[in-house]
Amino acid sequence: NKKNVIYSYYHCTKSSKDKKCSQKYISLTKMEKLIIDLLETIIIPKEYQDWAEDLLKESIQSDIEENKLIKNNLKRTIVKQKADLERILGLCVRWTISEEEYLSSKKKIEQNIEVMELKINNFNDELEVWYNLTKKYLNFLHKVKDSFINGSLDEKRLILKSLWKEHILYNSEFKIKYYPWIETIKKDQIQLDNKSIWSGKDKSLLAKRKTSLSSSKFSVWYSNC
């Protein structure tokens, strides 16, 4: 316009010269207001985020330590096995054992090392991965509204892609098909607002988060949360 102010509007992508759509244009400002209203229905209180993270840490810390112990034991055993390789080589050089005995022992030790290294490489730290992932999940849900408001256009699109599978804007109202883990939040949002329900030792809400998160494909957006 004359004041060099840019106004952005969106319209139906199926509308064309040959095919008119009854839906009116909608301004970017109005559309983002509708989205922010939707985000209000899924954000979680900071108090709940802190409580859930503390409960998570408490509930899986011993298991995480046990997993680390198993991996460390495997690594120590590999070191010993490699030392055995050096030892039998020395025995062979000094003719204490025959070359045939050396090669046979060497093959067995190398096979053991290979098996243990494979176990370490395939060792899935599920608890620790889940713990860190869930912390990001909680952080994402706590600040999703502010992140959307302050984000760039690309960041806003990525945030929305992490929340719903499909959306339709009809008569200035969004029809949303959320991902399962977001549906879980929406279903018990009243409980999240009621501090007396979750501030005790009831782990039911947290269990719901674990179930929904483990079955979802969480967006790469929050990897930088």
N, C-alpha and C positions, 0 to 999 in steps of 0.2 A: 504494500500500500504506500501512500504518500509519505508516511513516517518511517519507511524502510523497516517495518516490523513484519516478521514472517509468522504466518498462522498456518499450522498444519492440520489437515483434515483427512480422515480415512473413509473409504467407501467400499462397497461390496466388490470383490475381485472378479465376480462373474458378470458384473454389469458391463454392457457394451452398447455400441450404436444399434445393434440388431436386437439386443435383449436388455430390456430395462429392469431394474430391481426396485422394488417398492421401498427398500430401506434407505433412509436419509443419510447424508454425510454426518460424521461425528468428529468433533474436534479432538486433537491429541490431548488437550487438557482434560476434557470430559472423560475420555476413555481411560486415562491414567487415574482419574478419581475413582472410576468404577473398579479398576484393578486394585487400588489401595484399599477400597472397602472390602474386597475379597481377601486381601492379605490380612486384614484385621481379624478375620475369622480363624486364622491358623497360627498366628504368633503365640509364643508361650512366654509367661512371665520370667523375669530374670531370676526371681527366687526359686522357681521350679527348675530352671536350668542348673543353678548351683546345687540344689538338693539332689537332682538326678545324677549329676556328675560325681558327687560325693558318694552316693549310693552305689554307682557303677564301680568306682575305684575300690570301695570296700568289699563288694561282692565277688570281684574276680582277681584281686591282687594276689592271693595265695596261688591261684591256678596259673597266673602269668609267671610267677616266680618258679613254680614247678616246671613249666615248659622251658624256661631259660636253663634250669638245672639239667634237664635232659639233654639239651643241645650242647651245653658245656661238657657234660660227661662224654658225649660222642666225640667232641673235638679232642678231649684229652686222650681218649682211646686211640684215635687216629695218630696222634703224636707218638704214642707208645708203639704202635704198629710200624710206623716209619722208622723208629729207632731199632725195631727188630730186624727190619730189612738191612740196616747198616751192620747189625750184629752178625747176621748169618752170612753176609758178604765177607766179613772179616774171618769167620770160621772157614769159609771156602778158600780164601786166599792162603790161610795157614794150613790147609789140607786137613783140617779137623773134621770136616764133612766133605762128602764127594760133590762133584758138580751136579750130578743128578739130584742129590738130596737138596742142594741149594736151590736149584731151579724149581723143584716141587714145592718147597717151603715158600719161596719167593712168590710163586703163583697164588698160593693160598692166602698169603698176607695181602697181596695186592687186590685180590678179590674181596677180602674183608674190608679193606680201606675203601674200595669202590662202593660197596654196599652202604657203609656208614656215611660217606660223602653224599650219596644219593638221598639218604634219609635226611641229612641236614638241609640239602637243597630243596627237598620236597616238604620240609617241615613247615607246616602251615600254622603260623602263630594266630590262629583264629580268634582267640580271646583278646589278644592285644590289638589285632586289626579291628575287631568289632568295637572294642573300647574306644579307640581313636576315631573310628568312623562315626560312632554314636555321639561322641563329644562334638564333632563337626556338625552332625545332624541337629543337635540341640542348639548349637550356636547359630546355625543357619535359620532355624525356626524362630529364634529370639529376635534376630536383627533383620529378618527378611524385608520388612516394611521399609526401614531406613535404608537398607541396601538398594532397594528398588527406587526410592525417591532420589537418592544421591548418585545412582549409577548412570553410566553412559547408556546410549540407546542399545548398543550390543550387549552390555551387561544386563540390562532390563530384559531383553529377549531371552538371554540364557537363564536368568532366574525363573522366568515364566515356563520355559521348557522343562525345568526341573520340578515343576509343580503339577502340571497337568498334561494329559495325553492329547486331548482335543478341546477346542472351544468354539463356540458360536456366539456372535454378537447379534442379538435380535431385539428390535425395538428398544435399543439402548440398555439392554440387559444381557449379561453374559450367561451362557449355558456351558458349564464346565464339567469335563470328565477328568477328575483328579487321579493321580497315582495312588495306589493302595495305602502307602504310608502317610499321605496327606489326608485321605479319608479317615484314617484312624484318629488323627488329630482333631478333625472336625466333629467326629462323633462324640468325643469326650471333652470338648472344649469347656463345657460347663464345669466339669470336674477340675480342669486346670485352673479355672478362675476361683475355685473354692479351695483356699489354702488349707483349710482344716482337713480336707480329704487326703491330700497327698503329702502333707508335712510330717505325718507320722511314719510308721514303719511299713505301711501298705505298699507292696511292690507291684501291684496289679497294673498300674499305668505304665510302669517301666517295662514290664513284661510285654505289654502290647507294643511298645516301641521296638523292642528287640525282635518280635515276630514280624512286624510290618517292615522293618528295615532290612532284615535278612532276606526278604522275598522281593525287594525292590531293586531297581537300577538307579541308584542315586546319582544325580548330576555331577559332572566334573566341576561345576561352578564353585562349589564350596570347598574344593581342595585348597583354595587360597584363603579360606576363612581365618 
